Amino acid sequence: MLLFQSASDMEFFRNAKVVRLRSHHDKYLSANEDGETVTQDKDGTATNARWTVEFVNHADTLRFKSCYGKYLKASSLPFKPGLRGINKVLQTKPRRLDSSLEWEPVSDGYQVRLRTPYGQFLCANGGVPPLRNSITHDAPQKTVRQDWILWDVDVLEMRSEDDTTNDDAESSQSEEPRSPPGDIKMPLGKRGKIRKEVKENVTRISDKISSIKSKVTVKVSQKRRPPKVQYFSDKK
């Protein structure tokens, strides 16, 4: 097992295949047996505390897969009614891998923060129930909660070249297509109008081609007609 003492952003996970994430409360990020929720647990030796690391192609982000084969997800569901800006973190297995499953490492001395695409951070909550031992993603404003988004990374298993190749192949097949920088998404109404115009143009061109073909066929058939034979009689 490797314990990182200092690193920059992605270096925390560069050669990691399986990790444990230890919170400020000296508890580990753990996948619950229900296959849906996550929590903090003191038992770092449990399988539930093991997370497989996947690197996202062409991005400085990661995905974490639980022992149940599900991904750590920054959901849009509020943790509790009335708690604004504090959303649930779940484990899920979607049909397509989207950005809600991606976490960007941000180094902070000997520790790391994990940022979501929404600018919030993976947070190990303390205090009193219902927050105690819960896992959310938010941007803590109170000083007392600033340390709750810091994590120690324990590398339990290193990656091999085969692991890297397999991850790249699986990722390219299942990742949601990414729009190139500056790509503008066209409104649905406009897309429908353009699709209709293209269809009409294709039909018009197809009709012209058919007309030209028929004319060419007629001309060719006329050229292939046998010459007329004229018979002359010798009788006068």
C-alpha positions as semicolon CSV with decimal commas, in nm:
position;residue;x (nm);y (nm);z (nm)
1;M;0,000;0,000;0,000
2;L;0,127;0,345;-0,095
3;L;0,055;0,653;0,116
4;F;0,100;0,977;-0,078
5;Q;0,281;1,250;0,115
6;S;0,291;1,518;-0,150
7;A;0,175;1,527;-0,508
8;S;0,021;1,745;-0,772
9;D;-0,335;1,686;-0,886
10;M;-0,341;1,372;-1,105
11;E;-0,018;1,238;-0,952
12;F;-0,221;1,113;-0,659
13;F;-0,380;0,857;-0,891
14;R;-0,136;0,834;-1,184
15;N;-0,051;0,463;-1,144
16;A;-0,336;0,365;-0,914
17;K;-0,576;0,085;-0,997
18;V;-0,750;0,043;-0,659
19;V;-0,757;0,305;-0,382
20;R;-0,908;0,390;-0,046
21;L;-1,020;0,745;0,030
22;R;-0,981;0,848;0,394
23;S;-1,173;1,150;0,518
24;H;-1,079;1,421;0,768
25;H;-1,275;1,220;1,028
26;D;-1,036;0,925;0,980
27;K;-1,312;0,724;0,813
28;Y;-1,321;0,569;0,468
29;L;-1,550;0,634;0,174
30;S;-1,757;0,314;0,158
31;A;-2,019;0,175;-0,078
32;N;-2,328;0,055;0,106
33;E;-2,467;-0,294;0,045
34;D;-2,786;-0,152;-0,106
35;G;-2,578;-0,078;-0,418
36;E;-2,706;0,277;-0,426
37;T;-2,584;0,489;-0,134
38;V;-2,238;0,564;0,007
39;T;-2,118;0,652;0,356
40;Q;-1,812;0,681;0,582
41;D;-1,688;0,379;0,773
42;K;-1,396;0,322;1,011
43;D;-1,321;-0,021;0,864
44;G;-1,070;0,047;0,589
45;T;-1,005;-0,326;0,537
46;A;-1,357;-0,394;0,410
47;T;-1,415;-0,457;0,041
48;N;-1,671;-0,175;0,045
49;A;-1,387;0,074;0,100
50;R;-1,205;-0,031;-0,218
51;W;-1,257;0,184;-0,527
52;T;-1,129;0,100;-0,874
53;V;-0,988;0,404;-1,055
54;E;-1,074;0,471;-1,419
55;F;-0,909;0,749;-1,620
56;V;-1,131;0,950;-1,854
57;N;-0,996;0,982;-2,209
58;H;-0,867;1,327;-2,305
59;A;-0,950;1,479;-1,964
60;D;-0,789;1,531;-1,624
61;T;-1,075;1,357;-1,448
62;L;-1,139;1,017;-1,293
63;R;-1,420;0,775;-1,226
64;F;-1,442;0,556;-0,915
65;K;-1,608;0,215;-0,935
66;S;-1,731;0,042;-0,619
67;C;-1,704;-0,328;-0,536
68;Y;-2,060;-0,357;-0,668
69;G;-1,952;-0,245;-1,015
70;K;-2,121;0,094;-0,981
71;Y;-1,978;0,443;-1,026
72;L;-1,953;0,723;-0,772
73;K;-2,199;0,986;-0,894
74;A;-2,252;1,352;-0,806
75;S;-2,632;1,353;-0,828
76;S;-2,863;1,652;-0,853
77;L;-3,080;1,520;-0,569
78;P;-3,083;1,736;-0,254
79;F;-2,948;1,561;0,056
80;K;-3,244;1,676;0,263
81;P;-3,531;1,918;0,194
82;G;-3,425;2,262;0,309
83;L;-3,049;2,201;0,280
84;R;-2,970;2,416;-0,021
85;G;-2,655;2,343;-0,221
86;I;-2,590;2,009;-0,052
87;N;-2,661;1,721;-0,288
88;K;-2,641;1,344;-0,258
89;V;-2,351;1,132;-0,378
90;L;-2,463;0,791;-0,499
91;Q;-2,325;0,480;-0,665
92;T;-2,492;0,402;-0,996
93;K;-2,453;0,205;-1,318
94;P;-2,586;0,417;-1,608
95;R;-2,622;0,306;-1,968
96;R;-2,377;0,575;-2,075
97;L;-2,086;0,723;-1,882
98;D;-2,151;1,096;-1,847
99;S;-1,978;1,385;-1,670
100;S;-2,173;1,338;-1,345
101;L;-1,948;1,035;-1,279
102;E;-1,625;1,233;-1,324
103;W;-1,411;1,377;-1,045
104;E;-1,121;1,618;-1,092
105;P;-0,838;1,582;-0,838
106;V;-0,718;1,911;-0,690
107;S;-0,411;1,877;-0,470
108;D;-0,395;2,051;-0,134
109;G;-0,055;1,977;0,020
110;Y;-0,056;1,617;0,138
111;Q;-0,421;1,569;0,055
112;V;-0,658;1,598;-0,238
113;R;-0,999;1,747;-0,306
114;L;-1,226;1,586;-0,564
115;R;-1,418;1,841;-0,770
116;T;-1,735;1,773;-0,967
117;P;-1,813;1,926;-1,310
118;Y;-2,043;2,163;-1,119
119;G;-1,758;2,316;-0,917
120;Q;-1,850;2,142;-0,591
121;F;-1,643;1,893;-0,393
122;L;-1,681;1,543;-0,251
123;C;-1,760;1,608;0,113
124;A;-1,737;1,374;0,414
125;N;-1,978;1,521;0,665
126;G;-1,944;1,523;1,042
127;G;-2,148;1,691;1,310
128;V;-2,486;1,562;1,420
129;P;-2,737;1,343;1,230
130;P;-2,852;1,341;0,960
131;L;-2,525;1,485;0,824
132;R;-2,294;1,269;1,035
133;N;-2,112;1,002;0,827
134;S;-2,298;1,108;0,513
135;I;-2,130;1,183;0,177
136;T;-2,244;1,481;-0,026
137;H;-2,104;1,718;-0,285
138;D;-2,111;2,088;-0,213
139;A;-1,890;2,393;-0,158
140;P;-1,859;2,437;0,219
141;Q;-1,879;2,800;0,327
142;K;-1,828;2,754;0,703
143;T;-1,469;2,724;0,822
144;V;-1,549;2,417;1,027
145;R;-1,650;2,229;0,711
146;Q;-1,352;2,334;0,496
147;D;-1,152;2,027;0,601
148;W;-1,441;1,794;0,524
149;I;-1,359;1,806;0,152
150;L;-0,998;1,691;0,204
151;W;-0,908;1,326;0,140
152;D;-0,604;1,108;0,195
153;V;-0,539;0,862;-0,088
154;D;-0,419;0,509;-0,006
155;V;-0,316;0,315;-0,317
156;L;-0,396;-0,053;-0,260
157;E;-0,316;-0,183;-0,608
158;M;-0,102;-0,048;-0,891
159;R;-0,195;-0,045;-1,258
160;S;-0,023;-0,258;-1,521
161;E;0,009;-0,192;-1,895
162;D;-0,274;-0,440;-1,960
163;D;-0,502;-0,248;-1,723
164;T;-0,432;0,074;-1,912
165;T;-0,510;-0,083;-2,250
166;N;-0,832;-0,243;-2,125
167;D;-0,951;0,081;-1,960
168;D;-0,895;0,278;-2,282
169;A;-1,088;0,022;-2,488
170;E;-1,384;0,008;-2,246
171;S;-1,392;0,386;-2,207
172;S;-1,400;0,454;-2,581
173;Q;-1,695;0,216;-2,624
174;S;-1,912;0,338;-2,338
175;E;-1,834;0,706;-2,291
176;E;-2,091;0,962;-2,394
177;P;-1,968;1,147;-2,706
178;R;-1,809;1,479;-2,617
179;S;-1,876;1,795;-2,813
180;P;-1,562;1,964;-2,947
181;P;-1,471;2,301;-2,790
182;G;-1,684;2,581;-2,925
183;D;-1,943;2,342;-3,067
184;I;-2,286;2,502;-3,074
185;K;-2,587;2,283;-3,007
186;M;-2,864;2,351;-3,257
187;P;-3,220;2,395;-3,125
188;L;-3,453;2,103;-3,194
189;G;-3,696;2,315;-3,401
190;K;-3,421;2,437;-3,630
191;R;-3,280;2,088;-3,668
192;G;-3,622;1,960;-3,777
193;K;-3,654;2,238;-4,036
194;I;-3,309;2,168;-4,179
195;R;-3,377;1,794;-4,186
196;K;-3,696;1,859;-4,385
197;E;-3,515;2,085;-4,634
198;V;-3,240;1,827;-4,683
199;K;-3,498;1,556;-4,747
200;E;-3,676;1,773;-5,006
201;N;-3,347;1,850;-5,181
202;V;-3,253;1,483;-5,190
203;T;-3,593;1,397;-5,342
204;R;-3,558;1,674;-5,601
205;I;-3,208;1,558;-5,701
206;S;-3,323;1,197;-5,714
207;D;-3,607;1,292;-5,953
208;K;-3,364;1,479;-6,179
209;I;-3,128;1,183;-6,189
210;S;-3,417;0,950;-6,279
211;S;-3,526;1,186;-6,558
212;I;-3,173;1,203;-6,699
213;K;-3,139;0,825;-6,684
214;S;-3,463;0,774;-6,877
215;K;-3,352;1,016;-7,152
216;V;-3,014;0,846;-7,183
217;T;-3,184;0,507;-7,205
218;V;-3,409;0,627;-7,490
219;K;-3,116;0,767;-7,688
220;V;-2,911;0,452;-7,642
221;S;-3,202;0,232;-7,751
222;Q;-3,250;0,446;-8,063
223;K;-2,884;0,413;-8,154
224;R;-2,897;0,036;-8,118
225;R;-3,187;-0,012;-8,362
226;P;-3,083;-0,222;-8,665
227;P;-3,049;-0,031;-8,992
228;K;-3,339;-0,044;-9,232
229;V;-3,287;-0,287;-9,523
230;Q;-3,411;-0,180;-9,860
231;Y;-3,482;-0,440;-10,125
232;F;-3,449;-0,359;-10,497
233;S;-3,613;-0,561;-10,767
234;D;-3,436;-0,646;-11,094
235;K;-3,762;-0,647;-11,281
236;K;-3,828;-0,356;-11,505
